[in-house]
């Protein structure tokens, strides 16, 4: 088990994360430790609503893609220095899905931003997801009622509000009406 005194180390590994007591969560990016606070109700409603819409679509569509909601481990790189738990991961390569999580880049990642994660979501994670091969990355910000969609595979970015219908870059026929999501968090 991880000793609280170990939180002063210069660099951490996935083994440190896996040694956390049950119920405690953290992410690891390039060996840097980030504690994860319990999400707000708005965060949970937003992530849950999006997950339901995406999961229902994928189930009706059939095919290889599968959606996962946090906590779900993503071992983004082939190293022991990065461990993430995106709010929603869509993975289309079944070989990446193991019992302990996703090994490699998901095809689509959605992070629901909060005050404590906003800077990391917009800067650090964007770079890591892009470099790892994530094809699409959305940052959903309930506080600012904004969605930033990075279509990494085609090097494009779009910004939307919670009043918009947002197309998914992976599926032409998947459009998410954020008015429905907004109704969940009022």
LOVEXVO-127755 format. One record per residue (C-alpha): residue in one letter; x negated, z negated, y; residue number from 0. Coordinates in nm, 4 decimals. Each point is the difference from the previous one (the first is absolute). Layout:
REC   residuo          u          w          v   num
REC         A          X          Z          Y   NUM
...
END
This chain:
REC   residuo          u          w          v   num
REC         X     0.0000     0.0000     0.0000     0
REC         X    -0.1168     0.0758     0.3532     1
REC         X    -0.1356    -0.3060     0.1767     2
REC         X     0.1137    -0.0363     0.3632     3
REC         X    -0.3661    -0.0476     0.0971     4
REC         X    -0.0625     0.3520    -0.1276     5
REC         X     0.2018     0.1358     0.2941     6
REC         X    -0.3156    -0.0181     0.2098     7
REC         X    -0.1863     0.2575    -0.2067     8
REC         X    -0.1313     0.3148     0.1686     9
REC         X     0.1504     0.2309    -0.2605    10
REC         X     0.2694    -0.0289    -0.2636    11
REC         X     0.0878     0.1917    -0.3146    12
REC         X     0.3176     0.0854    -0.1854    13
REC         X    -0.0863    -0.2863    -0.2369    14
REC         X     0.0435    -0.2422     0.2928    15
REC         X     0.3476     0.1412     0.0667    16
REC         X     0.0958    -0.0182    -0.3670    17
REC         X    -0.1108    -0.3650    -0.0074    18
REC         X     0.2579    -0.1029     0.2625    19
REC         X     0.2573    -0.2569    -0.1110    20
REC         X     0.3381     0.1487    -0.0895    21
REC         X     0.2102     0.0628     0.3084    22
REC         X    -0.2947     0.0461     0.2367    23
REC         X    -0.0749     0.3530     0.1152    24
REC         X    -0.2800     0.1720     0.1844    25
REC         X    -0.1421     0.3468     0.0469    26
REC         X    -0.3614     0.1048    -0.0115    27
REC         X    -0.1441     0.2886     0.2027    28
REC         X    -0.3703     0.0756    -0.0311    29
REC         X    -0.0569    -0.3549    -0.1194    30
REC         X     0.1824    -0.1524     0.3005    31
REC         X     0.2720    -0.2503    -0.0882    32
REC         X     0.3479     0.0181     0.1634    33
REC         X     0.2509    -0.2754    -0.0805    34
REC         X     0.3569     0.1189    -0.0287    35
REC         X     0.2743    -0.2112     0.1530    36
REC         X     0.3510    -0.0059    -0.1382    37
REC         X     0.1879     0.3001     0.1421    38
REC         X     0.2842    -0.0420     0.2497    39
REC         X     0.3604     0.0735    -0.0846    40
REC         X    -0.0109     0.3202     0.2099    41
REC         X    -0.3105     0.1086    -0.1895    42
REC         X     0.1664    -0.0609    -0.3367    43
REC         X     0.3223     0.1755     0.0989    44
REC         X    -0.1950     0.2985     0.1310    45
REC         X    -0.2267     0.0299    -0.3046    46
REC         X     0.2868    -0.0628    -0.2408    47
REC         X     0.2267     0.2582     0.1647    48
REC         X    -0.2718     0.2639    -0.0002    49
REC         X    -0.0953    -0.0762    -0.3586    50
REC         X     0.3630     0.0365    -0.1149    51
REC         X     0.0404     0.3355     0.1755    52
REC         X    -0.3284     0.1366    -0.1346    53
REC         X     0.0444    -0.1391    -0.3501    54
REC         X     0.3582     0.1320    -0.0252    55
REC         X    -0.1170     0.3434     0.1165    56
REC         X    -0.2854     0.0071    -0.2536    57
REC         X     0.2280    -0.1092    -0.2820    58
REC         X     0.2518     0.2781     0.0778    59
REC         X    -0.2767     0.2554     0.0507    60
REC         X    -0.1772    -0.0783    -0.3256    61
REC         X    -0.3634     0.0875    -0.0410    62
REC         X    -0.3174    -0.2004    -0.0079    63
REC         X     0.0118    -0.1927     0.3302    64
REC         X     0.0807    -0.3695    -0.0042    65
REC         X     0.0484    -0.2470     0.2872    66
REC         X    -0.1328    -0.3560     0.0030    67
REC         X     0.0696    -0.2806     0.2477    68
REC         X    -0.2402    -0.2806     0.0904    69
REC         X    -0.1463    -0.1998    -0.1452    70
REC         X    -0.1577     0.2874    -0.1936    71
REC         X    -0.3773     0.0300    -0.0217    72
REC         X    -0.1774     0.3135     0.1144    73
REC         X    -0.3652     0.0263    -0.0962    74
REC         X    -0.0604     0.2749     0.2524    75
REC         X    -0.3662     0.0701    -0.0662    76
REC         X    -0.2082    -0.0124    -0.3119    77
REC         X    -0.1711    -0.3188     0.1145    78
REC         X     0.0648    -0.3724     0.0062    79
REC         X     0.0184    -0.0326     0.3803    80
REC         X     0.3477     0.1376     0.0793    81
REC         X     0.3341    -0.1304    -0.1261    82
REC         X     0.3231     0.0770     0.1848    83
REC         X     0.3691    -0.0768    -0.0413    84
REC         X     0.1882     0.2663     0.1990    85
REC         X     0.3631    -0.0782     0.0705    86
REC         X     0.1021     0.3185    -0.1825    87
REC         X    -0.2133     0.2290    -0.2159    88
REC         X     0.1138     0.3290    -0.1499    89
REC         X    -0.2226     0.1177    -0.2826    90
REC         X     0.0407     0.3385    -0.1667    91
REC         X    -0.2958    -0.0122    -0.2401    92
REC         X     0.1072    -0.2223    -0.2911    93
REC         X    -0.3635    -0.0355    -0.1077    94
REC         X    -0.0653    -0.2091     0.3132    95
REC         X     0.2635    -0.2572    -0.0959    96
REC         X    -0.1357    -0.2848    -0.2104    97
REC         X     0.1425    -0.3381    -0.0892    98
REC         X    -0.1893    -0.1640     0.2885    99
REC         X     0.0960     0.2603     0.2640   100
REC         X    -0.1043     0.3399     0.1319   101
REC         X    -0.3587     0.1140    -0.0513   102
REC         X    -0.0666     0.2644     0.2627   103
REC         X     0.1926     0.1287     0.2984   104
REC         X     0.3805    -0.0023    -0.0049   105
REC         X     0.1552     0.3231     0.1249   106
REC         X     0.2089    -0.1749     0.2663   107
REC         X    -0.0494    -0.3429     0.1523   108
REC         X     0.2333    -0.1833     0.2380   109
REC         X    -0.1091    -0.3113     0.1864   110
REC         X     0.2516    -0.2057     0.1977   111
REC         X    -0.1970    -0.1258     0.2994   112
REC         X     0.0167    -0.3510     0.1363   113
REC         X    -0.1844    -0.1793     0.2779   114
REC         X    -0.2648    -0.1213    -0.2439   115
REC         X    -0.0526     0.3382    -0.1741   116
REC         X     0.0629     0.2578     0.2728   117
REC         X    -0.3634     0.0642     0.0985   118
REC         X    -0.1150     0.0147    -0.3628   119
REC         X     0.2880     0.2342    -0.0954   120
REC         X    -0.0646     0.2451     0.2857   121
REC         X    -0.3782     0.0032    -0.0150   122
REC         X    -0.1752    -0.1336    -0.3079   123
REC         X     0.2567     0.0959    -0.2629   124
REC         X     0.0576     0.3449     0.1504   125
REC         X    -0.3685     0.0813    -0.0440   126
REC         X    -0.0131    -0.1381    -0.3541   127
REC         X     0.3195     0.1696    -0.1146   128
REC         X    -0.1112     0.3292     0.1524   129
REC         X    -0.3484    -0.0138    -0.1526   130
REC         X     0.1382    -0.0983    -0.3411   131
REC         X     0.2369     0.2982    -0.0231   132
REC         X     0.3415    -0.1460     0.0901   133
REC         X     0.2073     0.3043     0.0947   134
REC         X     0.2528    -0.1726     0.2260   135
REC         X    -0.0151    -0.3344     0.1818   136
REC         X     0.2848    -0.1515     0.1997   137
REC         X    -0.0241    -0.3037     0.2233   138
REC         X     0.3443    -0.1424     0.0653   139
REC         X     0.0118    -0.2438     0.2909   140
REC         X     0.3325    -0.1900     0.0118   141
REC         X    -0.0939    -0.1902     0.3161   142
REC         X    -0.0642     0.3192     0.1984   143
REC         X     0.2574     0.2060    -0.1962   144
REC         X    -0.2635     0.2669    -0.0580   145
REC         X    -0.1215     0.1961    -0.3015   146
REC         X    -0.3340     0.1765     0.0010   147
REC         X    -0.0267     0.2531    -0.2824   148
REC         X    -0.3473     0.1254    -0.0831   149
REC         X     0.0210     0.3161    -0.2089   150
REC         X    -0.3603    -0.0302    -0.1080   151
REC         X     0.0111     0.2900    -0.2442   152
REC         X     0.0773     0.2414     0.2857   153
REC         X    -0.1812    -0.1943     0.2755   154
REC         X     0.3083    -0.0673     0.2101   155
REC         X     0.1675    -0.3038     0.1518   156
REC         X     0.3530    -0.0538     0.1285   157
REC         X     0.1639    -0.2916     0.1776   158
REC         X     0.3632    -0.0940    -0.0401   159
REC         X     0.2431    -0.2714     0.1015   160
REC         X     0.2529    -0.1934    -0.2037   161
REC         X     0.2597     0.2475     0.1309   162
REC         X    -0.1612     0.2949    -0.1795   163
REC         X     0.0325     0.1803    -0.3300   164
REC         X    -0.3498     0.0140    -0.1439   165
REC         X    -0.1094     0.2647    -0.2490   166
REC         X    -0.2408    -0.0912    -0.2762   167
REC         X    -0.2967     0.2321    -0.0281   168
REC         X    -0.0094    -0.0259    -0.3800   169
REC         X     0.3593     0.1138    -0.0541   170
REC         X     0.1793     0.2513     0.2216   171
REC         X     0.3368    -0.1406    -0.1033   172
REC         X    -0.0779    -0.3660     0.0732   173
REC         X     0.1014    -0.1015     0.3511   174
REC         X     0.0396    -0.3662     0.0891   175
REC         X     0.2581    -0.0908     0.2612   176
REC         X    -0.1540    -0.2951     0.1807   177
REC         X     0.3365    -0.0876     0.1545   178
REC         X     0.0841    -0.1323    -0.3483   179
REC         X    -0.3199    -0.2074    -0.0045   180
REC         X     0.0686    -0.1276     0.3515   181
REC         X     0.3399    -0.1258    -0.1156   182
REC         X    -0.1739    -0.2178    -0.2599   183
REC         X    -0.2165    -0.1850     0.2521   184
REC         X     0.2493    -0.0727     0.2767   185
END
